[in-house]
C-alpha cells in the first residue's frame, strides 16, 4: 500500500490509500480537505498559531468555566481510584484482572 502523500497546500492532503487498508487503491488519488491544515506547526513556535490557540482556550474557559467544580470532582474520583504504586494499567493474567 502507498502511504498518504501531502499535496503542495497545507489545507488539502492527497491520499491514495491507508497503509493498513485491504481495499483496492484509490485511483486516481482523491483530495481530502483539511480545514485545520493551516494550523500545522511542528515547531510549536508560530506566533499566529499560538495566539489563535490562546484565544480558543480563553473562549473555552469563558463558556465552560461554570463546570470547574464538576471537573475537579471528576478528576478527584479518577485520581482516587488509582493506587500510588500503580506503574502500568491493569491487564489480564490467567483470567485475573488484578
Phi, psi and omega in degrees: 000151180266135179287155177303139180242122180291147177275187181282342177260157180275349185265355181221141176241133176270126183235129173266315185192147171291146181292343181253001184285143175257002179282161177300155179300147174281108181232120358285166178302149182246140176283133177244113183295142177231095184295345179255008180301329181295343182272357183295123180209087184298335180279347181055040184227359181290116184301325180296316180293314181299320178295318179299313180296321177299316178295321177297319179296319177297318178298314180300317179296321179295321183280325186248009182304326181293349180266003184301319179299317178295317178300316179297319180296313180296318178299316178300320178296317181294314180294324181293339181268000181255127176290140181296341180269359179289121178255340180221171177283153177298147175217154182286127173231111182054042175081359181256121182276003182275000000 
